[in-house]
Amino acid sequence: MSTTSDVPKDFDHLDPRTAPRVHDVLALFRRSCPVAHSAAHGGFYVVTKYDHIKHVAQRADLFSSAVDGLGAVVVVPGVDGVLAPLFELDPPEHTFWRRHLQEFFSPVGAARHEPYIRRLTQEAVAGLAPLGRADFVTDLAQRIPPFVVGALLGVPEADRPALSSLTVGLFGAGTVEEAQRIGRDYAEFLLAQIEARRGRDGDDLLTSAVNTEIGGRHATDGELLKLAFLMVAAGHLTTVDTIANTLLVLAQDDALRRRVTADLSLLAEVVEESVRHESAVAATGRTVRADTSLGDVPLSAGDRVLLAWGSANRDEQRFPDGAQFRLDRGRLPVPQLGWGAGAHRCLGMHLARLEVRVVLEEVLRAIPDFSLADGAEPERTYGVIRGVRSLPVEWVTSSS
Ligand code: HEM
């Protein structure tokens, strides 16, 4: 029987050493101290149980989405002290933005991108299939989402390779200095995109955000820059890592991969179970707005809490065998929280589902028999995002 004295006092989701054993540690928190204080990053509470996480997400009146210091460092200059439209706003300001941007993310809005996603994936897969080996993270997963977010924002097709290399470079930067250097180029790129849209017509998200009064005023340059940056961030790593997390499961489970390859209609269920099983958005923060409590833990205004979404999705009381990837869960008695909950529930959910499904479909059609490369042990990542750093796989080709 574990006790509160067994749980770490300085849980740090942003420390790379947390990743390999994170599910064990979160299970320990759930058992012994579901709302636990951590001394890391100036102090915050880690929230690990399904019901508590859902409660916090649904009570935007008590928990604000504007939170400092629990996310990845934003290295794009020009956004210091700026609250990102949508992402960091609380109702009612949040609601104005959400309503305004909704049309770009509806099932119909998302479906408009399907032919483009399929073309991008088919091109990437056609280049890989004859090789017999690849890194499914760098050679495939990372090559789709930045282009799709580019299309969503209305970045001209000719400029999307630049957006993609800035995005992949920034999120893969090895040092803070490298990230800051790329961050400066990133800001320049996005500001030029914003400037090019002023006073213009266009049916893309960024043109609409630049030219429309939302909540009674036009957004400032800093707000538009942060919105565009966070939109790329929201649509990039999340999707790359969901694709990679799912391909890892399929590489390790031959029976599952063969079953799904034989019946691609199972992919919708595969995507949903993947987002539950290894929730790519792993942990995001909130700031307490007014004194309250969670379970028996009192919280004061200004305290910060970290919602461990992936932990909610393995909560033993909600998902028996939560650590298992299973396609036979049927209709879940409670919704899994991998897309979030409440006012900030993932706006890009329909686009993300479509994107991951189409990529998996095209991979399984062209390369049905891939497996982990000999000796490969994919390195897990954790933080705001849960994924794998690289995924070396191999398969037999007609010329092998
Ligand atoms: C499989 C991939 C994805 C997963 C697992 C995912 C998950 C999530 C989660 C859990 C949240 C809520 C975070 C919180 O409340 O703190 C969120 C918010 C959001 N996501 Fe996604 N997401 C994915 C892909 C995307 C894509 C492709 C886009 C579009 C470009 C997107 C756009 C957004 C936006 C705009 C929000 C903020 C919504 C708001 O504040 O009202 N997401 N996502």
Residues whose N, C-alpha, C, O or C-beta is under 5 A from the ligand:
A	BS01	HEM	L86 F87 M231 A234 G235 T238 T239 T242 A280 V281 T284 L337 G338 W339 G340 A343 H344 R345 C346 L347 G348 M349 L351 A352
